[in-house]
Amino acid sequence: MFISLAAIVIFLLVYMWFEAHRNKVTYTNLMFREFPRSFGEMSIFFISDIHRRNISKKIINEVKGKADIVIIGGDLTEKGVPFARVAENIRRLKEIGPVYFVWGNNDYEVDFHELDSFLTEEGVKILDNTAVIFESEKGEKIALLGVDDMSKNRARLDLAILDAGDEGFRILVSHNPAIVGKIQEHQRISLVLSGHTHGGQIRFFSFGIYEKGGVRKINGTTVIVSNGYGTTALPFRLGAPAETNLITLKSM
């Protein structure tokens, strides 16, 4: 009986380690009435909560040529992660396309001034309560907004919206999905991309400290919360496997 129980525990730990180190791309296609037709479609590679992991070249090779831009949804790093690993991860992501970044709570555990400087030098656009505008040949616009970390009281959605201007299809990136509670209908946020929760990381059946990652509609806004790529505290997952996301947007 003891040997059988020990074998079950070992098997479970191995399985949980495997779940935490998956190199999975979750493909999501979304259609919006308000998406500008002149863009055709827009594909976003979204990766959040990298933490201590090395981004696999398998992931890079799978999405290279399929994504227009890369968005890092916060927690690129954390305390104790060698800076060289962060640098290598950024350079791998740049193979896919232009990289955009929002701050997560764990990013502030390191020398964030050094991280900010490095990302800027590498050509990564930091969306810290700011926005970037993409414009088609016909003059239609997509606004990509990003807010700083909510847990540090740095998130200013109002400033990001001001920076976005009045026109365009709006995508908001926030490390913490709780930003949804601050969105008002007149702000016209069509899509929110978030991470932070790790999908609960370790779930028992349908129970977890957070909801499992996925696509939801909240007060008219489409919200994608990723399970994330890395882990925190323990390098294990159960019921919420590691993932990255390739999101394609089109007009209805």
Beta strands, then each sheet from edge to edge (+ up, - down):
strand 1: 25-32
strand 2: 41-47
strand 3: 69-72
strand 4: 99-101
strand 5: 125-126
strand 6: 130-135
strand 7: 141-146
strand 8: 169-173
strand 9: 189-194
strand 10: 214-218
strand 11: 221-225
strand 12: 244-251
sheet 1: 1+ 12+ 2- 3- 4- 5-
sheet 2: 6+ 7- 8- 9- 11- 10+
end
